[in-house]
Amino acid sequence: MNENPESPKDLDEVTLSDDQGNKETYKILFTFDSEDYQKSYVFLYPKNDEDSDEVELQAYSFEPDANGDVTAGDLLPIEDEEEWDMVQEVLNTFTADDGQDQ
């Protein structure tokens, strides 16, 4: 697995639209690739919550373009339980590592 905790500047934010056409901007926490699932993943949180003590993270799989751009393709839900467990484990490792830097 390759973690990319420092996303390139052009991948810092994405705007998502819901079924009613409402748009919300999300910040990208980090992306990573899984060799086991042959997919890329992204963790997002609402930009409006950026300065909050608690943020609601969302995780998706995605197919980046040739430049690795998250915003070029579709974000896909993670529906497989084993796949979700792997994604959760990566997040837990990321947050544990992040806490040790302080």
TATA-V22157 format. One record per residue. N is the residue number from 0. SS is DSSP state (helix for helix, strand for strand, loop for the rest). Layout:
N&SS, N&SS
//
This chain:
0&loop, 1&strand, 2&strand, 3&strand, 4&loop, 5&loop, 6&loop, 7&loop, 8&helix, 9&helix, 10&helix, 11&loop, 12&strand, 13&strand, 14&strand, 15&strand, 16&strand, 17&loop, 18&loop, 19&loop, 20&loop, 21&loop, 22&strand, 23&strand, 24&strand, 25&strand, 26&strand, 27&strand, 28&strand, 29&strand, 30&strand, 31&strand, 32&strand, 33&strand, 34&loop, 35&loop, 36&loop, 37&loop, 38&strand, 39&strand, 40&strand, 41&strand, 42&strand, 43&strand, 44&strand, 45&strand, 46&helix, 47&helix, 48&helix, 49&loop, 50&loop, 51&loop, 52&loop, 53&loop, 54&loop, 55&loop, 56&strand, 57&strand, 58&strand, 59&strand, 60&strand, 61&strand, 62&loop, 63&loop, 64&loop, 65&loop, 66&loop, 67&loop, 68&loop, 69&helix, 70&helix, 71&helix, 72&loop, 73&loop, 74&strand, 75&strand, 76&loop, 77&loop, 78&loop, 79&loop, 80&helix, 81&helix, 82&helix, 83&helix, 84&helix, 85&helix, 86&helix, 87&helix, 88&helix, 89&helix, 90&helix, 91&helix, 92&helix, 93&helix, 94&helix, 95&helix, 96&helix, 97&helix, 98&helix, 99&helix, 100&loop, 101&loop
//
